[in-house]
Amino acid sequence: MSREVVPENTAVRVALWRALHVQLDQPPHVLSDEVGLRIAAPEDGWRDRPDMDPITTSGFRAAVVARARFIEDLVAERGNPQYVVLGAGLDTFAQRRPELTSRLTVFEVDQPGPQAWKRTRLTELGLPAPRFVPVDFEATENWWEQLISAGFDPGKPATIVSTGVTMYLTRDATAATLRQIARLAPGSTLAMTFLLPTELVDEADRAGLARSQSGAERAGTPFLSFYRPEEMLALARQTGFADAEHVSGSSIAHRYFAGRTDGLRPSTGEDVLVATI
């Protein structure tokens, strides 16, 4: 397997956290996903990495699986025939949910290099693949045109998801993406996560957010945008969505983690916009 091109560090970290939830946390598991671990194939000792510490990163791990579970439940609930994952990374929906993929088409939009690496890994592992849509965002390629070229039908409703992306984009770039999606067929739904300003994050989670922000800066991918919920709702309506709902991270945490006896709880700081055409 070639290592000349590798997946983004963030994508690998998310995949490993999802696997750790199964391997370390008590059942019931909010999401059962060790497929991403198989795809990532990390070196021995990966669980000893500082960013895999079972205690200090438990809130982030819980937040990752809560977000994923919420999205997958939304896809199932809406029942649209097309599902588009923007910035897919090591998403494993297409490999884990055959009962849904049998009646919908999954499109993954991502950078060409990491996506080619993932395509190779899925072939090596004999796992089913989505429809890949390679887009060089840094070269400002039109992801919409590439999506249609891959077989997406703009005349049919779709569920489009963007998680962990808006913080790296300017507000203008996010607005442009929203305007494009708002032109989809009636019944289409967008789920997009966004980071809250520090003052809206629980005090206990602010240090972790600051560490994430510093790490992103050092990696050359600084956080550019934070949104208050009312700002994100206004942006969705201004760009053409008929209906927009703010789903707080705390409400998602309550939905999937209430009643747990192990104290596992998602960290705060990331909420979700659910907008419908």
Backbone bond lengths (Angstrom), bond angles and torsions (degrees), N, CA, C in turn:
res aa  C-N    CA-C-N  psi(-1)  N-CA   C-N-CA  omega(-1)  CA-C   N-CA-C  phi
1 M - - - 1.468 - - 1.522 109.29 -
2 S 1.337 116.40 127.51 1.459 120.27 -177.92 1.519 110.90 -70.57
3 R 1.339 115.39 139.48 1.453 120.54 177.58 1.529 110.43 -111.42
4 E 1.362 116.63 10.68 1.456 119.44 -179.51 1.527 110.40 -64.91
5 V 1.319 115.89 -36.99 1.459 121.52 175.43 1.522 107.25 -116.99
6 V 1.308 116.45 132.38 1.465 120.51 -178.12 1.520 109.18 -130.47
7 P 1.321 117.76 160.84 1.466 120.12 177.51 1.521 110.95 -69.36
8 E 1.323 115.98 161.80 1.454 120.98 177.65 1.536 109.25 -62.71
9 N 1.341 115.31 143.86 1.466 120.23 179.34 1.518 111.84 -56.28
10 T 1.329 116.09 -40.18 1.467 120.27 -179.44 1.518 110.77 -62.65
11 A 1.339 117.04 -41.52 1.465 120.76 -179.68 1.521 111.11 -63.14
12 V 1.331 116.62 -40.74 1.459 120.42 178.56 1.522 110.20 -65.88
13 R 1.333 116.86 -44.06 1.464 120.38 -179.09 1.529 110.76 -58.78
14 V 1.319 117.04 -43.63 1.462 120.87 179.06 1.523 110.42 -62.36
15 A 1.327 117.13 -43.98 1.464 120.50 179.74 1.525 111.40 -62.07
16 L 1.325 116.64 -39.92 1.464 119.93 -179.50 1.528 111.39 -70.77
17 W 1.319 117.25 -37.68 1.462 119.71 176.66 1.535 110.99 -62.54
18 R 1.322 115.98 -39.39 1.466 119.17 178.69 1.526 110.52 -63.43
19 A 1.321 116.68 -39.06 1.464 120.09 177.49 1.527 111.20 -68.50
20 L 1.333 116.38 -39.89 1.466 119.83 179.52 1.524 111.67 -62.22
21 H 1.310 116.90 -32.41 1.463 119.49 178.30 1.528 109.75 -58.96
22 V 1.320 116.99 -39.15 1.466 121.46 179.06 1.521 110.43 -74.15
23 Q 1.316 116.74 -39.26 1.460 120.83 -172.70 1.532 114.06 -82.14
24 L 1.343 117.01 -28.36 1.463 119.81 -174.14 1.521 114.82 -111.30
25 D 1.316 116.72 -37.94 1.465 120.06 -172.35 1.522 111.57 -83.94
26 Q 1.318 114.42 152.46 1.455 120.16 -179.30 1.530 110.23 -70.25
27 P 1.339 117.68 147.33 1.461 119.64 170.84 1.521 109.73 -70.48
28 P 1.329 118.59 157.93 1.462 125.45 5.20 1.530 111.68 -76.69
29 H 1.313 116.50 141.94 1.452 121.28 179.02 1.524 109.85 -85.43
30 V 1.312 114.57 132.74 1.469 120.59 -179.91 1.521 110.34 -65.38
31 L 1.311 116.17 -35.29 1.464 122.67 178.41 1.524 107.18 -146.68
32 S 1.314 117.23 133.42 1.465 121.09 177.63 1.521 108.35 -106.97
33 D 1.321 115.03 103.11 1.464 119.24 -176.56 1.523 111.15 -146.24
34 E 1.326 114.91 100.11 1.457 120.47 170.74 1.533 110.88 -111.25
35 V 1.324 116.19 6.50 1.463 120.50 178.92 1.525 110.23 -68.02
36 G 1.340 116.12 -40.46 1.460 119.03 178.43 1.520 112.16 -60.30
37 L 1.321 117.04 -35.20 1.461 121.63 175.88 1.520 110.66 -63.05
38 R 1.334 116.84 -42.42 1.465 120.47 178.16 1.523 111.11 -63.39
39 I 1.320 116.49 -40.00 1.464 120.06 -180.00 1.526 110.08 -67.80
40 A 1.329 116.99 -45.13 1.463 120.93 -176.84 1.525 112.01 -67.17
41 A 1.336 116.67 -34.74 1.466 122.00 179.67 1.528 112.07 46.72
42 P 1.339 117.61 59.46 1.463 119.76 -178.31 1.526 111.76 -68.54
43 E 1.308 115.50 163.40 1.462 120.23 179.05 1.531 110.02 -68.29
44 D 1.331 115.30 157.50 1.458 119.84 175.84 1.529 109.87 -54.67
45 G 1.310 115.35 143.83 1.458 119.64 179.85 1.506 114.13 86.86
46 W 1.336 117.18 10.12 1.464 119.26 -177.25 1.520 112.38 -61.48
47 R 1.330 116.79 -28.60 1.462 118.62 -179.29 1.531 112.45 -71.16
48 D 1.328 116.74 -11.76 1.466 120.49 178.01 1.526 112.45 -90.28
49 R 1.327 117.05 -2.02 1.464 119.76 178.01 1.524 110.01 -62.26
50 P 1.337 118.22 145.60 1.474 120.38 179.01 1.524 112.99 -57.00
51 D 1.340 117.14 -35.91 1.460 118.83 -178.21 1.525 113.06 -79.08
52 M 1.347 116.71 2.21 1.456 121.35 174.62 1.527 111.50 -109.49
53 D 1.329 117.00 6.83 1.458 120.45 -178.37 1.534 109.64 -52.34
54 P 1.339 117.59 123.98 1.463 119.69 -173.16 1.524 114.71 -65.21
55 I 1.325 116.98 -22.55 1.459 120.36 -177.65 1.529 111.35 -94.64
56 T 1.324 116.54 -56.38 1.471 119.52 -172.45 1.522 113.23 -70.35
57 T 1.330 117.76 -21.95 1.465 119.07 -179.48 1.529 112.52 -107.88
58 S 1.314 117.69 11.64 1.468 119.83 -175.60 1.526 112.30 -62.05
59 G 1.330 117.21 -37.40 1.464 120.03 179.85 1.518 112.29 -65.06
60 F 1.344 116.08 -40.22 1.463 119.81 177.74 1.525 110.54 -67.45
61 R 1.335 116.11 -42.20 1.461 120.60 178.48 1.526 110.56 -59.14
62 A 1.312 116.13 -45.46 1.468 120.32 179.78 1.521 111.11 -65.39
63 A 1.327 116.93 -38.44 1.466 120.33 -179.94 1.525 110.92 -65.07
64 V 1.326 116.57 -38.76 1.462 121.31 179.78 1.521 111.11 -63.74
65 V 1.324 117.74 -45.98 1.458 119.23 -178.13 1.529 110.99 -73.38
66 A 1.330 117.68 -32.22 1.464 120.07 177.00 1.521 110.64 -64.72
67 R 1.328 115.84 -44.60 1.467 120.72 179.00 1.519 110.84 -60.74
68 A 1.329 116.33 -45.40 1.462 120.25 -178.92 1.523 111.59 -64.09
69 R 1.332 116.30 -43.21 1.471 119.96 -179.99 1.527 110.62 -63.65
70 F 1.339 117.04 -42.23 1.452 120.64 179.13 1.527 110.59 -59.50
71 I 1.335 116.51 -45.22 1.461 121.23 -178.90 1.523 110.63 -62.98
72 E 1.334 116.96 -46.25 1.457 119.39 -177.25 1.522 111.94 -66.88
73 D 1.317 117.27 -35.42 1.464 119.93 174.98 1.522 110.78 -65.70
74 L 1.331 116.54 -37.09 1.464 120.71 178.64 1.526 110.88 -65.40
75 V 1.330 117.06 -43.31 1.465 121.02 178.65 1.524 110.16 -59.54
76 A 1.322 116.88 -44.33 1.459 120.84 179.67 1.526 111.34 -66.01
77 E 1.328 116.08 -40.70 1.464 120.86 -178.19 1.522 112.31 -65.83
78 R 1.339 116.97 -43.80 1.466 120.15 -176.70 1.527 111.62 -72.79
79 G 1.302 118.24 -32.57 1.459 120.69 174.89 1.507 115.59 67.40
80 N 1.328 118.50 20.68 1.460 120.71 179.37 1.530 110.14 -70.53
81 P 1.334 117.50 148.91 1.472 120.12 -174.95 1.521 115.03 -77.09
82 Q 1.350 117.64 -7.86 1.451 120.69 179.58 1.532 109.61 -130.32
83 Y 1.335 115.24 139.73 1.460 121.55 -179.09 1.521 107.86 -131.48
84 V 1.322 116.65 121.40 1.457 122.60 -176.44 1.523 109.04 -116.68
85 V 1.329 116.65 126.16 1.458 122.05 178.18 1.524 107.94 -109.89
86 L 1.324 116.98 110.54 1.455 121.82 178.86 1.526 109.22 -86.46
87 G 1.328 116.88 129.81 1.459 119.98 -175.88 1.511 110.16 64.50
88 A 1.331 117.03 54.18 1.469 122.16 -167.54 1.519 114.06 -67.06
89 G 1.340 118.17 -32.16 1.460 118.97 -178.01 1.516 111.82 57.52
90 L 1.332 116.84 -129.41 1.456 121.62 179.68 1.532 111.30 -102.95
91 D 1.313 115.89 36.91 1.461 120.67 174.64 1.527 109.33 -56.38
92 T 1.337 117.25 141.86 1.464 120.87 -174.93 1.528 113.09 -124.31
93 F 1.309 117.54 16.31 1.463 121.05 179.92 1.526 111.07 -53.65
94 A 1.333 116.69 -46.07 1.467 121.14 -175.93 1.521 112.37 -64.75
95 Q 1.329 117.27 -21.81 1.462 120.71 -179.99 1.533 112.82 -93.83
96 R 1.339 116.59 -23.57 1.471 119.49 -171.21 1.519 115.09 -105.71
97 R 1.343 117.95 -17.80 1.463 119.43 -171.05 1.533 112.24 -119.11
98 P 1.348 117.66 62.45 1.472 119.98 -177.19 1.524 112.88 -61.14
99 E 1.330 117.53 -28.76 1.469 119.50 -179.79 1.526 111.51 -66.33
100 L 1.340 116.93 -22.92 1.462 121.21 176.58 1.527 111.82 -97.46
101 T 1.332 117.43 -41.20 1.463 119.74 -178.00 1.524 111.96 -67.54
102 S 1.327 117.60 -16.32 1.463 119.93 176.91 1.525 111.56 -70.52
103 R 1.342 116.73 -17.47 1.467 119.48 -179.22 1.522 113.54 -127.10
104 L 1.318 117.29 13.37 1.459 120.04 172.39 1.524 109.42 -146.83
105 T 1.321 115.92 159.82 1.464 121.99 179.41 1.521 108.67 -104.75
106 V 1.333 116.27 127.45 1.458 122.00 -178.36 1.536 109.38 -100.75
107 F 1.328 115.72 126.74 1.457 122.12 175.94 1.526 108.03 -115.53
108 E 1.324 116.70 130.32 1.455 121.04 175.89 1.521 109.61 -112.73
109 V 1.334 115.90 121.34 1.461 122.39 179.52 1.525 107.96 -104.63
110 D 1.340 116.55 124.13 1.461 119.33 -179.36 1.519 109.81 -161.82
111 Q 1.342 115.31 173.69 1.452 121.20 178.71 1.536 110.15 -61.88
112 P 1.340 117.68 143.19 1.470 120.89 -173.98 1.531 114.43 -58.35
113 G 1.334 118.49 -45.26 1.456 120.38 -175.72 1.519 113.32 -62.87
114 P 1.336 118.66 -59.48 1.465 120.21 178.43 1.524 113.20 -59.22
115 Q 1.357 116.32 -32.95 1.459 118.28 179.82 1.530 111.34 -69.63
116 A 1.338 116.91 -38.42 1.461 120.28 176.90 1.534 110.27 -63.47
117 W 1.335 115.55 -38.72 1.469 120.19 177.01 1.528 110.23 -61.32
118 K 1.322 116.21 -44.68 1.462 120.14 -179.69 1.523 110.81 -65.01
119 R 1.315 116.96 -41.25 1.468 120.73 178.47 1.534 110.44 -57.52
120 T 1.342 115.92 -43.31 1.462 120.87 179.04 1.522 111.12 -63.19
121 R 1.336 115.91 -43.57 1.473 119.41 -179.19 1.526 111.21 -64.05
122 L 1.326 118.54 -40.58 1.462 120.88 179.31 1.525 110.29 -63.39
123 T 1.331 116.71 -39.06 1.462 120.45 177.59 1.521 110.55 -64.69
124 E 1.334 116.11 -44.29 1.464 120.48 179.74 1.521 111.89 -61.38
125 L 1.327 116.44 -36.41 1.466 121.15 -177.61 1.526 113.09 -88.82
126 G 1.326 116.86 -6.26 1.457 120.34 -179.36 1.515 113.04 69.31
127 L 1.337 116.81 32.64 1.464 121.63 -178.11 1.526 110.86 -100.66
128 P 1.329 117.01 148.70 1.474 119.29 179.17 1.522 111.57 -64.76
129 A 1.323 115.47 149.18 1.466 121.05 -177.48 1.522 110.66 -116.63
130 P 1.343 116.40 149.90 1.459 120.77 172.47 1.528 109.34 -80.32
131 R 1.296 117.34 -172.71 1.465 120.66 169.53 1.525 107.08 -86.60
132 F 1.309 115.94 115.33 1.461 120.30 -177.13 1.525 110.94 -82.95
133 V 1.331 114.98 137.65 1.457 121.74 178.35 1.523 107.65 -126.77
134 P 1.334 118.12 91.34 1.467 120.09 -179.48 1.520 111.32 -75.45
135 V 1.321 116.28 127.37 1.460 121.33 -179.00 1.520 108.99 -137.46
136 D 1.313 116.88 125.40 1.466 121.93 176.98 1.522 108.02 -87.25
137 F 1.330 116.15 92.13 1.461 120.27 -177.17 1.522 111.27 -63.66
138 E 1.330 116.85 -34.21 1.460 120.12 -178.95 1.519 111.54 -66.29
139 A 1.330 116.69 -27.21 1.465 120.76 176.39 1.517 111.06 -91.79
140 T 1.345 115.59 9.49 1.468 123.92 179.02 1.525 112.32 55.04
141 E 1.338 116.47 37.72 1.457 119.26 174.31 1.528 109.09 -64.86
142 N 1.316 115.63 149.15 1.461 121.38 -178.98 1.523 109.65 -80.72
143 W 1.333 116.83 102.57 1.457 120.67 -177.82 1.524 111.65 -64.21
144 W 1.327 116.36 -28.43 1.456 120.52 -178.56 1.530 110.58 -65.93
145 E 1.329 116.44 -46.64 1.463 120.40 178.94 1.527 110.67 -63.63
146 Q 1.330 116.50 -41.10 1.458 120.23 179.22 1.530 111.15 -64.55
147 L 1.319 116.68 -37.13 1.461 121.34 179.68 1.529 110.43 -63.83
148 I 1.309 116.64 -45.29 1.462 120.50 179.42 1.530 110.56 -65.20
149 S 1.323 116.58 -37.77 1.471 120.27 177.86 1.527 111.28 -62.62
150 A 1.340 116.87 -27.13 1.467 121.23 179.90 1.521 112.63 -83.15
151 G 1.344 117.27 0.07 1.452 120.23 176.58 1.509 115.66 110.40
152 F 1.337 117.75 2.75 1.461 120.30 178.73 1.526 109.71 -67.95
153 D 1.317 116.30 136.19 1.466 122.40 -179.45 1.526 109.00 -105.29
154 P 1.349 118.58 105.18 1.469 120.22 -178.86 1.521 113.48 -67.36
155 G 1.327 117.02 -10.36 1.458 120.33 178.59 1.519 113.52 -85.96
156 K 1.336 117.20 -6.68 1.459 121.36 178.67 1.528 109.70 -111.13
157 P 1.318 118.29 145.90 1.474 119.94 -179.12 1.521 111.99 -64.64
158 A 1.317 114.67 150.91 1.457 120.89 -177.56 1.521 109.63 -143.01
159 T 1.308 115.55 158.14 1.459 121.96 168.34 1.521 106.24 -108.81
160 I 1.322 116.26 122.81 1.455 121.43 -178.70 1.524 108.32 -116.12
161 V 1.327 115.25 132.97 1.457 120.59 -175.10 1.521 110.50 -125.58
162 S 1.328 115.09 136.42 1.468 121.76 174.73 1.521 106.89 -136.01
163 T 1.335 116.53 108.22 1.457 120.58 -179.93 1.520 110.09 -118.59
164 G 1.324 115.55 137.44 1.452 120.52 176.85 1.511 113.86 65.42
165 V 1.336 117.44 32.20 1.468 120.72 -175.91 1.524 112.63 -120.47
166 T 1.338 118.27 -40.78 1.467 120.47 -169.49 1.526 113.52 -61.25
167 M 1.321 118.14 -26.42 1.469 119.03 -179.55 1.527 112.35 -66.63
168 Y 1.345 116.70 -21.84 1.459 120.55 -178.76 1.533 112.26 -91.97
169 L 1.323 117.24 -4.12 1.457 121.72 -175.81 1.530 111.15 -110.41
170 T 1.332 115.74 152.30 1.463 119.58 171.58 1.524 108.76 -70.92
171 R 1.292 116.32 163.09 1.464 119.80 177.60 1.513 111.22 -63.28
172 D 1.323 116.89 -36.76 1.459 120.14 178.72 1.522 110.80 -62.86
173 A 1.332 117.03 -40.59 1.466 120.62 179.66 1.526 110.70 -65.86
174 T 1.326 116.69 -41.87 1.463 119.61 177.78 1.521 111.02 -65.09
175 A 1.323 117.28 -40.45 1.463 121.03 178.04 1.529 110.69 -61.96
176 A 1.326 117.15 -40.39 1.461 120.60 179.19 1.528 110.65 -63.38
177 T 1.334 116.54 -40.22 1.464 120.85 177.66 1.519 110.60 -64.34
178 L 1.322 117.00 -43.05 1.461 120.89 178.99 1.527 111.51 -62.56
179 R 1.334 116.65 -42.36 1.466 119.34 179.68 1.527 111.18 -62.02
180 Q 1.333 116.33 -38.81 1.458 119.75 179.42 1.525 111.13 -65.58
181 I 1.319 116.65 -45.70 1.467 120.85 -178.54 1.525 111.31 -66.98
182 A 1.324 117.25 -33.06 1.460 121.13 -178.67 1.523 113.05 -65.52
183 R 1.326 116.94 -10.06 1.469 121.07 178.45 1.522 112.15 -89.50
184 L 1.323 117.05 1.20 1.461 120.30 -178.80 1.528 111.34 -69.63
185 A 1.326 114.61 173.16 1.463 121.00 -178.67 1.525 111.03 -63.87
186 P 1.332 117.30 148.40 1.467 120.65 176.42 1.527 111.31 -54.38
187 G 1.324 115.06 141.72 1.456 120.79 -177.35 1.511 112.99 95.52
188 S 1.337 116.50 -10.57 1.457 119.69 178.10 1.519 110.30 -70.93
189 T 1.328 115.92 151.69 1.461 122.01 -176.83 1.521 110.24 -132.22
190 L 1.314 115.62 139.98 1.461 122.13 172.99 1.522 109.03 -114.17
191 A 1.337 116.39 134.49 1.460 121.92 169.48 1.523 106.99 -120.55
192 M 1.319 116.66 119.00 1.468 121.88 -175.21 1.516 109.86 -134.01
193 T 1.325 116.58 126.00 1.460 119.60 178.56 1.531 110.09 -86.16
194 F 1.318 115.20 155.84 1.462 120.65 176.87 1.522 109.39 -150.30
195 L 1.336 115.52 151.17 1.456 121.26 179.00 1.522 110.72 -88.36
196 L 1.324 115.10 141.10 1.457 121.55 177.98 1.526 110.48 -85.32
197 P 1.325 117.75 151.73 1.466 120.19 170.86 1.529 109.82 -59.89
198 T 1.305 116.80 153.06 1.465 121.63 -174.64 1.519 112.65 -53.41
199 E 1.338 117.73 -39.33 1.464 119.94 -175.62 1.520 112.99 -66.31
200 L 1.342 118.43 -15.98 1.462 121.45 178.58 1.531 112.66 -97.67
201 V 1.320 116.58 -1.21 1.460 121.58 179.33 1.527 108.71 -91.21
202 D 1.327 116.93 140.91 1.461 120.05 177.14 1.526 109.27 -53.94
203 E 1.313 115.73 138.85 1.464 119.93 -175.26 1.528 112.34 -55.76
204 A 1.321 116.22 -36.29 1.467 120.03 -178.40 1.521 112.36 -66.03
205 D 1.336 117.40 -19.90 1.465 121.05 -176.47 1.529 112.98 -102.16
206 R 1.327 117.76 -2.92 1.462 119.61 -174.35 1.523 112.55 -68.49
207 A 1.303 118.01 -35.70 1.457 120.42 179.58 1.526 110.53 -64.43
208 G 1.330 116.57 -39.90 1.456 120.43 178.50 1.518 111.77 -65.26
209 L 1.333 116.08 -40.17 1.456 120.03 177.09 1.524 110.65 -63.06
210 A 1.325 116.10 -41.00 1.467 120.40 178.98 1.526 110.82 -63.17
211 R 1.328 117.57 -39.23 1.467 120.65 177.81 1.523 110.91 -65.25
212 S 1.333 116.15 -40.94 1.463 119.58 178.38 1.521 110.99 -63.25
213 Q 1.324 115.38 -41.02 1.458 120.25 -179.66 1.529 110.74 -64.90
214 S 1.325 116.34 -42.10 1.470 120.55 179.08 1.525 110.92 -65.76
215 G 1.330 115.93 -40.87 1.459 119.65 179.02 1.517 112.01 -63.79
216 A 1.332 115.98 -39.98 1.466 119.72 178.28 1.527 111.01 -65.06
217 E 1.325 115.59 -38.06 1.469 120.26 178.42 1.528 109.99 -63.22
218 R 1.325 117.04 -45.89 1.462 120.93 -179.45 1.526 111.54 -63.98
219 A 1.322 116.22 -32.40 1.463 120.64 -178.96 1.524 112.65 -79.46
220 G 1.323 116.12 -3.79 1.461 119.87 -179.49 1.509 114.34 82.65
221 T 1.342 116.46 13.54 1.471 120.65 177.97 1.534 108.38 -126.40
222 P 1.328 117.51 68.78 1.463 120.55 -174.44 1.525 113.33 -65.91
223 F 1.334 115.65 151.90 1.457 120.71 173.13 1.531 107.96 -72.00
224 L 1.317 116.84 125.71 1.457 121.46 -177.20 1.527 113.36 -104.34
225 S 1.336 116.61 -26.96 1.466 118.40 -170.44 1.526 112.59 -139.20
226 F 1.311 114.18 135.36 1.461 123.30 172.30 1.527 106.75 -127.39
227 Y 1.323 117.12 148.75 1.464 120.28 -176.04 1.527 110.93 -134.37
228 R 1.313 115.44 137.25 1.449 119.94 164.19 1.529 107.10 -76.51
229 P 1.331 119.14 148.66 1.471 119.97 -177.48 1.524 113.71 -53.16
230 E 1.335 117.18 -40.91 1.466 118.90 -179.06 1.525 112.07 -66.93
231 E 1.328 116.97 -28.51 1.466 120.42 177.24 1.528 110.63 -69.64
232 M 1.309 116.93 -42.50 1.458 120.15 179.35 1.525 111.33 -67.53
233 L 1.326 117.63 -39.75 1.464 120.59 176.79 1.524 111.02 -62.47
234 A 1.316 116.46 -42.77 1.466 120.44 179.24 1.523 110.63 -63.87
235 L 1.322 117.05 -40.90 1.458 121.01 -179.88 1.528 110.58 -63.06
236 A 1.325 116.82 -41.10 1.463 120.21 179.07 1.527 111.08 -63.26
237 R 1.306 117.20 -43.17 1.467 120.28 -179.17 1.526 111.48 -69.56
238 Q 1.330 116.16 -38.09 1.462 120.14 179.39 1.523 112.48 -66.03
239 T 1.330 116.18 -27.52 1.464 119.23 -177.45 1.523 113.30 -94.18
240 G 1.330 117.22 4.56 1.453 119.35 168.46 1.512 118.35 115.46
241 F 1.332 119.08 6.80 1.457 119.85 179.26 1.528 110.52 -81.73
242 A 1.319 115.05 137.57 1.460 120.27 -178.83 1.519 111.97 -73.47
243 D 1.313 116.69 -30.78 1.460 120.47 -177.10 1.521 108.50 -144.60
244 A 1.323 115.98 138.75 1.463 120.32 179.73 1.523 109.26 -140.11
245 E 1.322 115.36 136.56 1.465 121.75 -178.23 1.518 110.00 -130.41
246 H 1.325 115.59 138.47 1.457 120.98 174.77 1.523 108.29 -97.02
247 V 1.339 116.01 124.70 1.461 121.57 176.99 1.526 106.97 -113.46
248 S 1.304 116.58 112.83 1.464 120.41 -176.21 1.523 111.24 -74.86
249 G 1.314 114.78 151.05 1.457 119.73 175.34 1.516 111.52 -60.70
250 S 1.334 117.05 -33.83 1.467 120.04 -179.60 1.519 111.44 -67.49
251 S 1.347 117.43 -34.91 1.465 119.42 178.16 1.525 110.73 -70.46
252 I 1.329 116.86 -35.38 1.464 120.27 176.17 1.525 109.63 -66.85
253 A 1.335 116.02 -40.80 1.464 120.29 178.04 1.523 110.64 -60.08
254 H 1.324 116.65 -43.75 1.465 120.01 -179.92 1.526 110.69 -64.24
255 R 1.336 116.11 -39.28 1.462 120.48 -177.67 1.524 111.43 -60.95
256 Y 1.330 117.67 -41.65 1.455 120.70 -170.76 1.532 115.21 -108.15
257 F 1.339 116.89 -13.00 1.464 118.83 -174.67 1.527 113.89 -120.83
258 A 1.314 117.54 -3.57 1.468 119.67 179.68 1.528 110.26 -61.18
259 G 1.307 115.63 137.37 1.456 120.46 176.08 1.519 114.78 86.47
260 R 1.333 117.94 -2.28 1.464 118.76 177.81 1.532 109.65 -68.38
261 T 1.312 115.40 144.97 1.464 119.93 -178.96 1.525 112.88 -101.16
262 D 1.346 116.79 -3.93 1.465 119.15 -177.28 1.526 113.14 -95.18
263 G 1.342 116.37 0.48 1.456 119.82 177.87 1.517 114.48 78.04
264 L 1.336 118.83 2.42 1.459 121.09 179.76 1.523 109.77 -67.45
265 R 1.329 114.86 127.68 1.464 120.16 -175.82 1.523 109.04 -151.01
266 P 1.324 117.94 135.44 1.462 119.61 179.57 1.528 112.19 -65.64
267 S 1.317 115.11 145.10 1.464 119.75 172.47 1.527 108.66 -71.03
268 T 1.324 116.55 156.93 1.464 121.37 178.50 1.530 109.33 -92.99
269 G 1.308 115.09 170.11 1.459 119.64 175.70 1.510 114.41 125.45
270 E 1.330 117.42 -17.37 1.470 120.95 179.17 1.514 109.62 -126.40
271 D 1.328 116.40 122.28 1.447 122.88 178.57 1.527 109.16 -114.38
272 V 1.340 115.94 177.18 1.464 120.58 -175.68 1.525 110.46 -128.04
273 L 1.328 114.92 136.83 1.450 122.61 168.66 1.517 107.67 -97.18
274 V 1.338 117.20 126.02 1.469 121.64 172.32 1.525 106.22 -117.12
275 A 1.325 115.49 113.21 1.467 121.16 -175.12 1.523 109.73 -123.52
276 T 1.321 115.48 138.85 1.472 121.48 -175.31 1.523 110.70 -121.78
277 I 1.312 114.48 143.30 1.466 120.72 178.85 1.520 109.84 -94.19
